[in-house]
Amino acid sequence: MKPPKFDYYKPTTLKEALNLLEEAGEDGKIIAGGQSLVPIMNMRLASPKCLIDINGLTELDYIKNDENQNLLQIGTLTRQSKVEESEMVANTCGLLTEAITQIGHVQTRNRGTIGGSIVHADPSAELPLALLTLNGSVQIASKDEVRNVGAEDFFVTYLTTDIMPTEILTEINIPIIGGRRGYSFQEIARRHGDFALVAASCYMTVDDHDKISSIRLALGGVEAIPLLIEDAEDFMIGETLSDSLLGKIVESVELAVEPESDLHASAEYRTHLAKVLTKRTLTQAYERARR
Ligand SMILES: Cc1cc2nc3c(=O)[nH]c(=O)nc-3n(C[C@H](O)[C@H](O)C(O)COP(=O)(O)OP(=O)(O)OC[C@H]3O[C@@H](n4cnc5c(N)ncnc54)[C@H](O)[C@@H]3O)c2cc1C
């Protein structure tokens, strides 16, 4: 199927893009890599009257390490494959690299942008989950202001984020954590390249005695938005990883998740996967941190 007719603009600066978006109001839509928007338009699930193509905004294509702030900064238009191949990202934030390798196929990652996936906010998508695990935030610009929103507040519900029709996501920010750190991103999908049925993601640090000093555990595919398991922090800080501790976390995950049954998996199966992946993710992250 083909999309309905639309007006098409290709600005070359952020300022121009924001002006066009402001003029278009509710009728306007940004297109970045088109990997989600085009299929949705072809299926006529979205019919924007005006498409603003941001592929000319080279100013939004970058990966930087702000050493003063210990912050990894990635421009919204950076292709997923560029982030996947970046040594800077692998060295400072390996969880992001690991998550991206599991997005779709090389072709989708070559076109798909970092920002597009985060704004699209599919509940099973890898990037929103990684951003939440890494305690990241996004920078959002409108014609009149620039604001920052933490991942915990940005994802609102299924395919919905805290972004207005006149705003553009310009950058994602991820704090770089030093010390003895480990991470793990695990998912189960029906086929290679498919969205995850369930994904689990973890970032932790350990002290000199192998006790967990910080931890973030999050799950995707179990709710309308990525879910942070706050009990992980309460149960695990100051502890070494043991079977009984894993058992406690798995129990709390079972209580925390409320997945729905759909075409791809039943609620019971998703809950089972959440428990299995939680165990695997915590174990791998801990092993990596202790090395
Ligand atoms: C075959 C295939 C397999 C896939 N598998 C996976 C998978 O396993 N995991 C996964 O997570 N995704 C998967 N996807 C989806 C895809 O990876 C992403 O959703 C994606 O790349 C979106 O980024 P984009 O740049 O293509 O965004 P677009 O499709 O251009 O835009 C998506 C949405 O974000 C908005 N948007 C884009 N950029 C901005 C911005 N800077 N500011 C404000 N709004 C913006 C658009 O208006 C639109 O609403 C797959 C896609 C395909 C085609």
The ligand as an ORCA input file, in Angstrom:
! r2SCAN-3c Opt
* xyz 0 1
  C      12.566     -4.894      9.170
  C      12.589     -4.043     10.422
  C      12.969     -4.634     11.621
  C      13.003     -3.862     12.784
  N      13.394     -4.450     13.957
  C      13.501     -3.698     15.069
  C      13.971     -4.246     16.305
  O      14.297     -5.422     16.415
  N      14.060     -3.413     17.364
  C      13.714     -2.082     17.299
  O      13.820     -1.374     18.294
  N      13.268     -1.551     16.170
  C      13.151     -2.324     15.053
  N      12.682     -1.758     13.908
  C      12.191     -0.373     13.941
  C      13.291      0.630     13.715
  O      14.536      0.214     14.169
  C      13.094      1.877     14.496
  O      11.928      2.151     15.067
  C      13.724      3.031     13.934
  O      14.869      2.810     13.278
  C      13.170      4.355     14.001
  O      14.145      5.316     13.662
  P      14.020      6.102     12.321
  O      15.177      7.021     12.294
  O      13.891      5.158     11.183
  O      12.691      6.908     12.608
  P      11.418      7.264     11.673
  O      10.779      5.995     11.197
  O      11.857      8.243     10.642
  O      10.532      7.976     12.739
  C       9.923      7.246     13.797
  C       9.102      8.214     14.648
  O       9.947      9.093     15.359
  C       9.683     10.457     15.014
  N      10.998     11.093     14.982
  C      12.114     10.609     14.360
  N      13.168     11.379     14.656
  C      12.705     12.366     15.467
  C      13.322     13.471     16.125
  N      14.631     13.704     16.033
  N      12.555     14.285     16.875
  C      11.218     14.064     17.001
  N      10.587     13.030     16.409
  C      11.324     12.193     15.659
  C       8.961     10.407     13.694
  O       8.131     11.544     13.514
  C       8.167      9.120     13.855
  O       7.034      9.357     14.642
  C      12.641     -2.492     12.730
  C      12.252     -1.908     11.510
  C      12.232     -2.662     10.368
  C      11.813     -2.009      9.082
*
